[in-house]
Amino acid sequence: MNLAKEPSPPKTFTEFSRRYPKIASAWSLLGEAGTEGPLDEKTARLVKLGVSLASRSEGATHSATRKALASGASAEEIFQVVALAASTIGLPAAVAAFTWIQDELK
């Protein structure tokens, strides 16, 4: 995956990383390890978005949305991930995720 165009992390993440550099380093290595494989960057980012939705993590969903957009995913592709996830994660969780994604698209 080409991470060169990855958006800047939120200020809170940067502050946390400065305070706990070993955790930040380990987190970075874990993320890099997942990029090895046949998926192109955009597809991988959409998969990560789906995982974020399933984990019901607002922060991860915001991050995954920003990164999917940076990788070239369209709003329609991102919203399709929500639609695909709805039958598995449930309607209330899908609607919540929809609002988190909308936050990033504004």
N, C-alpha and C positions, 0 to 999 in steps of 0.2 A: 504494500500500500504506500502511496505517496503521501506522507504526512506534512509535506512542506507548506501546503496551503491550509493547514489546520488553524481554526480560529484561536485567538488568545483565550486562555482560561480566565474564569472570573477572578476578581481580586481576592476573594476569600480562599480559593484554592491556592493561589500564589502565596498568600500569607501562611497558610497551613504548610505548604511545601518548604518555605523558608524556615519555619519553626521545626519541622521534622524532615530534614533532607533525606535520611535513610529510607523513610516510608515513601517519600516522593520518588526516590530512585527505584525502589522495588516496584512501585506502581507502574512506573514508566517501562521497566523491563517486562512486566507481565503484559502490558498493552502491546508492546512490540512483538512479543512471542506469538500473539494471536494473529498477527498480520501475515504470517507465513502460510501460504496455501494458494489455491487456485482462484479464490474470489477476487473480483476487481474491487477497488476501493469503494465505489458507490454502493455496490451490493453488500459489502461487508458493513458499511455504515448503516444501511437499512436493516440488516440483521441485528446489529447492536441496538438500534432503535426498538426493534421488536422485543429484545431481551429486556430493555429498560422499561418498556410498557408492562411486560409480564411481571417484573419485579416490583412494580408500582412505586418506582422511585422518581419523584418529581425532578430532583437534581440531575439524575442520569438521563431522564427524558429530555430535559432542556439541553444538556450537553450533546446528546446523541442527535438531536434535531439540528443544532448548530453545525455539527460535524457532517451530517448528511447533506445539508445545504451546501457546505463548503466543498463537498466532494462532487457536486453537480446534481444532486437529487432535486427534483421539483417538489413543490408543495403538494401536488396531486399524488406523487409517489409516496410521500411521507404520510399523507392522509390515508392512502390505501393500506399502509402498514397498520394503522389504527383499525381500519375496517376488518382486516384479516385477523387481527388479534381479538376483536370484540367477542367472538363466539367462545374463545378460550379464557379470556380474563374477565369476562362479564361486562354488561352494559355500564354499570356505574364506574368501573375502572376505566373503561374505554372513553367515557365522556370526560372523566377527570384528565386522562392523558390528552384528549383532544384539546382541552383548555390549556394544558402546559405547552403543547405544540403551537397553539395560536399565540401564546406569549412570545415565542421566538420568531414568529412570522410577522409580527407587527413592526 
